[in-house]
Amino acid sequence: MSRPRSGPAILGIVGLASLAGVELGAFGDAGHRVIGLVAELHLANSRALREARRILRPNETLADASVWPDTIRDPAYEDGDTPLFRLGHPAHETYHYTNIPFQAERYAPDLPGAHAADIVQTAGECIRVLRGQSQAFRPRDALRMLAHLVGDIHQPLHTGNSFVATTGALRFVVPEGPTGWRSTLGGNALRYGPNDSFNLHAYWDSHAVNLAMQKQGVTAFAARLVKERGAPQAWRNAGDAETWPEEWATEVLPLARTAHADIRLLEHLAPDGAQRGHRWRIAQPADYDALARRRISEQLARGGYRLAATLRAIWPD
């Protein structure tokens, strides 16, 4: 699934009603479960895994935990935890992303599209909760949010947003000043396929994951990623774990640029009665599936390793 993206700074928080027709969600269910399983494989026999299981419910895995923050975005979903969480965190849907321009060199909290409740800031807060340094979330909620957000931050369109010029030729631009551009909502507004029914955000959330998995189950695919990808030195972060989400957001920006590099903007689709908000019809290059399959496999493996590393930093052996 995909989801609405907006943030204060230049963009402001946009109410859900104004985004009718834009789907909700994040890295799809399979992608998040793969990341949770990869993390557990890296955490085998560790104190961090024991502490995580102590916080989670019996038989609840990191894979299970990782999908909860998306599940509760369905207004019809209820469980024993959701009403209280929604009441205390009415803006929880903004935790899943930041909207900084993909052209940015690095994440910074004062960039257009960044905000105090974006994915980078919220992931850091979850780490502080699990360290006993904050009460912003209950520990189980913080662990479930962290398991989810570490995955989301490795999906390029959860960090690098695109903006389209409102005058002249259709083109991606950096949002400078209060007008002259429109947000693509993390690629949700970049449409393709029959009746423009598909969008670029959902492509990277789910379709690219399906391409990478090649019909393999999540458990087998996670094991294959750990075996084939291992834990390269380049994936490791130094310093305080609270700073790592910002490093990951910066690191994924080149991939967000690559994801947009050869996309052709074909037509502006003005708002209508069935689909509020501006949209654009796009065309992908012929080799786009191959690019996405290759890069998402690495991002899933990297995200799982980093979730494990973060939990080890919180609860060292």
Buried (B, 14 or more C-beta within 10 A) or exposed (E): BBBBBBBBBBBEEBEEEEBEBBBBBBBBBBBBBBBBBBBBBBBEEBBBBEBBBEBBEEEBBBBBBBBBBBBBBEEEEEEEBBEEBBEEBEEBBBBBBBBBBBBBEEBEBEBBBBBEBBBBBBBBBBBBBBBEEBEBBBBBBBBBBBBBBBBBBBBBBBBBBBBBBEEEEBEBBEBEEEEEBBBBBBBBBBBBEEEBEBBBBBBBBBBBBBBBBEEEEBEEBBBBBBEEBEBEEEBEBEEEBBBBBBBBBBBBBEBBBBBBEEBEBEEEBEEEEEBBBBBBBBEBEEEBBEBBBEBBBBBBBBBBBBBBBBBBBBBEE
